[in-house]
Amino acid sequence: MKWISKPMTLILFIALIGLIFVGAGCSKTTTQTSQVNDKKSIIDQLGRSVEIPNKVERIVTLPMPLPSIIYAVDGSGSKVVGMHPTSAKALNTGILATLAPELKKTPTSFVQEGFTVNIEELLKLKPDVVIQWGTEEKEIKKMEVAGLPVIALTQGTQGDLEGWIKIIGQILNKEDRASELIAFQQKTINDIKSKTSSIPAEKKPKVYYFLNENLQTAGTGTHHNNWIGIAGGKNVAASLNGFPNVNMEQLQTWNPDIILISNFTDLQPDDILQNKIKGQDWSKIDAVKNKKVYKIPLAGYRWDAPSVESPLMLKWLAQVQYSDIFKDYSMVDELKNFCSTFYKYDLSNEKAAEILNISKQ
């Protein structure tokens, strides 16, 4: 029996070694699967599937409203490691610097002219994901060649805006929070439309959106054209596309009832009401004669751009255009309630009034 037991022992030993190697192979396979599971795919607004880490810690944003959206979804700005310089200007002018002081040191120098990036400077930020406008095809390709995942966004419609919020929720694994913000957008739109949709076209005020001193405005295909219409106004530039420049002769022909001054310019209502802009004569326009010139507010971000605060823009504009129909809106209270609900911040009456330019209008 002894001559049999030695071979059997050898066989068992070989079998045991084999099991060890098989086990090692299984262990390696499990690790690879875990690495795969550490990634997720997000469909961006160009319909592309973009693979990003499951847990994103470092985000670079080129579209200007995004830092405030990320803060609203995440409750922090700590994951924003790079932003557009125009975002930084709004940050320091509005309340976002108070809400998220960590954003005050966020780098912006990687951005060159427009939405062009310095790829070397961008790579130093070590982003898990970069968010860029879908129109910047060359920039997207440049960043992807450098090995960066890029999510592309589009703009111009309410659906685009809601898509931004949804995508930010997916990136941060906070889809429920994003859904709350989207629901607030939709409820506000439905509430305002229920009061403005029956107003006859001939009774709607003519509205001019003053983007800058070059008389650039917003026409069809812009978010601005949408919110003027939702709030019951008629955009005088609706027959034009995008963001065209016009002239005083055209403006005098349009003769708007209301002028809305963008927060992308430092100009104030008095600059128009008192004809301070060189080479422009506003005195013949009804909005000026009737002192219906308003500065668009900036809280967490500029209200004339699409953002999580767009419902506040709609409520504010609805009241500007129809103070009688929307007299139940207290914009101070609306702003304070929004900050309390979505920013977890107690805004004072005085600061709310300052944001709303109440003393300046």
RAGISUL-V621011 format. One record per residue. N is the residue number from 1. OMEGA is omega in degrees with one decimal (NA if undefined). Layout:
n=N omega=OMEGA
n=N omega=OMEGA
This chain:
n=1 omega=-177.4
n=2 omega=-179.3
n=3 omega=176.6
n=4 omega=-172.3
n=5 omega=-178.6
n=6 omega=176.0
n=7 omega=179.9
n=8 omega=177.9
n=9 omega=179.1
n=10 omega=179.7
n=11 omega=-179.7
n=12 omega=-180.0
n=13 omega=178.8
n=14 omega=179.0
n=15 omega=-179.6
n=16 omega=177.9
n=17 omega=178.7
n=18 omega=179.7
n=19 omega=179.5
n=20 omega=179.7
n=21 omega=177.4
n=22 omega=178.8
n=23 omega=178.4
n=24 omega=178.3
n=25 omega=178.5
n=26 omega=-179.9
n=27 omega=179.0
n=28 omega=178.7
n=29 omega=179.2
n=30 omega=178.9
n=31 omega=179.4
n=32 omega=178.4
n=33 omega=178.2
n=34 omega=178.3
n=35 omega=176.2
n=36 omega=-178.9
n=37 omega=176.5
n=38 omega=178.6
n=39 omega=173.3
n=40 omega=-179.7
n=41 omega=177.0
n=42 omega=176.7
n=43 omega=-179.1
n=44 omega=-172.8
n=45 omega=167.4
n=46 omega=179.3
n=47 omega=-178.9
n=48 omega=175.0
n=49 omega=-176.8
n=50 omega=-179.5
n=51 omega=179.9
n=52 omega=176.8
n=53 omega=177.5
n=54 omega=178.7
n=55 omega=-178.2
n=56 omega=179.8
n=57 omega=-174.2
n=58 omega=-176.5
n=59 omega=171.6
n=60 omega=-176.6
n=61 omega=172.8
n=62 omega=175.1
n=63 omega=-167.3
n=64 omega=-176.8
n=65 omega=-168.0
n=66 omega=178.6
n=67 omega=179.2
n=68 omega=177.5
n=69 omega=178.0
n=70 omega=178.4
n=71 omega=-178.5
n=72 omega=-179.2
n=73 omega=-170.7
n=74 omega=-176.0
n=75 omega=-178.4
n=76 omega=174.4
n=77 omega=-171.9
n=78 omega=-178.7
n=79 omega=177.8
n=80 omega=-175.9
n=81 omega=176.5
n=82 omega=-179.7
n=83 omega=177.4
n=84 omega=178.8
n=85 omega=178.7
n=86 omega=173.4
n=87 omega=-178.5
n=88 omega=178.7
n=89 omega=177.6
n=90 omega=179.0
n=91 omega=-175.2
n=92 omega=178.2
n=93 omega=-177.8
n=94 omega=-175.2
n=95 omega=-175.0
n=96 omega=178.1
n=97 omega=176.3
n=98 omega=-179.9
n=99 omega=-174.9
n=100 omega=-177.4
n=101 omega=178.8
n=102 omega=-179.0
n=103 omega=-175.2
n=104 omega=-179.7
n=105 omega=-177.9
n=106 omega=-177.7
n=107 omega=175.7
n=108 omega=-171.1
n=109 omega=177.5
n=110 omega=179.9
n=111 omega=176.1
n=112 omega=-179.3
n=113 omega=179.6
n=114 omega=-179.7
n=115 omega=175.9
n=116 omega=-178.6
n=117 omega=168.5
n=118 omega=-170.5
n=119 omega=179.7
n=120 omega=178.9
n=121 omega=178.5
n=122 omega=-179.3
n=123 omega=178.4
n=124 omega=-179.9
n=125 omega=177.3
n=126 omega=-177.8
n=127 omega=169.9
n=128 omega=179.6
n=129 omega=174.1
n=130 omega=177.4
n=131 omega=-173.9
n=132 omega=174.2
n=133 omega=-179.2
n=134 omega=179.1
n=135 omega=-176.6
n=136 omega=-173.7
n=137 omega=-179.1
n=138 omega=179.7
n=139 omega=178.3
n=140 omega=-179.7
n=141 omega=-179.4
n=142 omega=-178.6
n=143 omega=179.5
n=144 omega=176.4
n=145 omega=178.4
n=146 omega=175.6
n=147 omega=-178.4
n=148 omega=172.9
n=149 omega=-175.7
n=150 omega=175.4
n=151 omega=-176.7
n=152 omega=178.7
n=153 omega=173.7
n=154 omega=-178.9
n=155 omega=176.3
n=156 omega=-177.7
n=157 omega=174.6
n=158 omega=177.2
n=159 omega=176.2
n=160 omega=-179.0
n=161 omega=179.5
n=162 omega=175.9
n=163 omega=176.4
n=164 omega=-176.6
n=165 omega=179.1
n=166 omega=-178.8
n=167 omega=177.2
n=168 omega=176.1
n=169 omega=178.7
n=170 omega=179.6
n=171 omega=-173.7
n=172 omega=-177.2
n=173 omega=179.2
n=174 omega=-177.8
n=175 omega=-179.1
n=176 omega=179.0
n=177 omega=178.0
n=178 omega=179.8
n=179 omega=177.3
n=180 omega=-179.6
n=181 omega=178.1
n=182 omega=179.0
n=183 omega=177.9
n=184 omega=176.0
n=185 omega=-174.5
n=186 omega=179.0
n=187 omega=-179.7
n=188 omega=179.2
n=189 omega=-179.5
n=190 omega=179.3
n=191 omega=-178.7
n=192 omega=178.9
n=193 omega=-179.6
n=194 omega=-179.5
n=195 omega=-176.0
n=196 omega=-173.2
n=197 omega=-178.0
n=198 omega=179.8
n=199 omega=-179.8
n=200 omega=-176.4
n=201 omega=-176.4
n=202 omega=179.0
n=203 omega=179.7
n=204 omega=-179.3
n=205 omega=175.7
n=206 omega=-172.2
n=207 omega=174.5
n=208 omega=176.3
n=209 omega=-177.5
n=210 omega=-177.1
n=211 omega=179.1
n=212 omega=-175.2
n=213 omega=174.0
n=214 omega=-179.4
n=215 omega=173.2
n=216 omega=-177.8
n=217 omega=-179.2
n=218 omega=-179.9
n=219 omega=179.9
n=220 omega=179.3
n=221 omega=178.5
n=222 omega=176.1
n=223 omega=-177.7
n=224 omega=176.6
n=225 omega=179.6
n=226 omega=-174.6
n=227 omega=173.6
n=228 omega=-179.7
n=229 omega=179.7
n=230 omega=-178.4
n=231 omega=171.7
n=232 omega=178.6
n=233 omega=175.7
n=234 omega=178.0
n=235 omega=-177.0
n=236 omega=-179.0
n=237 omega=-175.1
n=238 omega=-180.0
n=239 omega=179.4
n=240 omega=-178.5
n=241 omega=172.9
n=242 omega=-175.7
n=243 omega=-175.9
n=244 omega=168.5
n=245 omega=176.8
n=246 omega=178.3
n=247 omega=-176.6
n=248 omega=178.4
n=249 omega=177.9
n=250 omega=180.0
n=251 omega=179.0
n=252 omega=175.2
n=253 omega=178.1
n=254 omega=179.5
n=255 omega=-177.1
n=256 omega=176.3
n=257 omega=-177.1
n=258 omega=174.0
n=259 omega=178.8
n=260 omega=-178.8
n=261 omega=-178.4
n=262 omega=173.1
n=263 omega=173.3
n=264 omega=175.0
n=265 omega=178.5
n=266 omega=-179.6
n=267 omega=-178.0
n=268 omega=179.2
n=269 omega=-179.7
n=270 omega=178.9
n=271 omega=177.6
n=272 omega=-177.8
n=273 omega=-178.9
n=274 omega=175.1
n=275 omega=-177.5
n=276 omega=-175.7
n=277 omega=-175.5
n=278 omega=176.6
n=279 omega=-179.5
n=280 omega=178.4
n=281 omega=-177.4
n=282 omega=-169.1
n=283 omega=-176.9
n=284 omega=-173.9
n=285 omega=-174.4
n=286 omega=-179.5
n=287 omega=179.0
n=288 omega=178.7
n=289 omega=-176.8
n=290 omega=178.9
n=291 omega=177.5
n=292 omega=-179.9
n=293 omega=-170.7
n=294 omega=174.6
n=295 omega=-179.8
n=296 omega=-176.2
n=297 omega=173.4
n=298 omega=176.6
n=299 omega=172.9
n=300 omega=173.2
n=301 omega=180.0
n=302 omega=-175.9
n=303 omega=179.5
n=304 omega=174.0
n=305 omega=176.4
n=306 omega=-179.2
n=307 omega=176.2
n=308 omega=-179.7
n=309 omega=-179.9
n=310 omega=175.0
n=311 omega=177.1
n=312 omega=175.7
n=313 omega=-179.8
n=314 omega=179.3
n=315 omega=178.7
n=316 omega=-177.6
n=317 omega=177.6
n=318 omega=178.8
n=319 omega=176.3
n=320 omega=-176.1
n=321 omega=-177.1
n=322 omega=-177.0
n=323 omega=-179.7
n=324 omega=-177.6
n=325 omega=-175.7
n=326 omega=-179.6
n=327 omega=178.9
n=328 omega=177.3
n=329 omega=166.6
n=330 omega=-173.3
n=331 omega=174.6
n=332 omega=179.6
n=333 omega=179.6
n=334 omega=-179.2
n=335 omega=179.5
n=336 omega=179.7
n=337 omega=177.9
n=338 omega=-178.9
n=339 omega=179.8
n=340 omega=-175.1
n=341 omega=-170.0
n=342 omega=177.5
n=343 omega=-178.2
n=344 omega=-175.3
n=345 omega=179.0
n=346 omega=-179.1
n=347 omega=179.8
n=348 omega=175.9
n=349 omega=-177.4
n=350 omega=179.7
n=351 omega=178.0
n=352 omega=179.1
n=353 omega=177.6
n=354 omega=178.9
n=355 omega=-176.4
n=356 omega=179.2
n=357 omega=-173.5
n=358 omega=-178.1
n=359 omega=-174.5
n=360 omega=-173.0
n=361 omega=NA
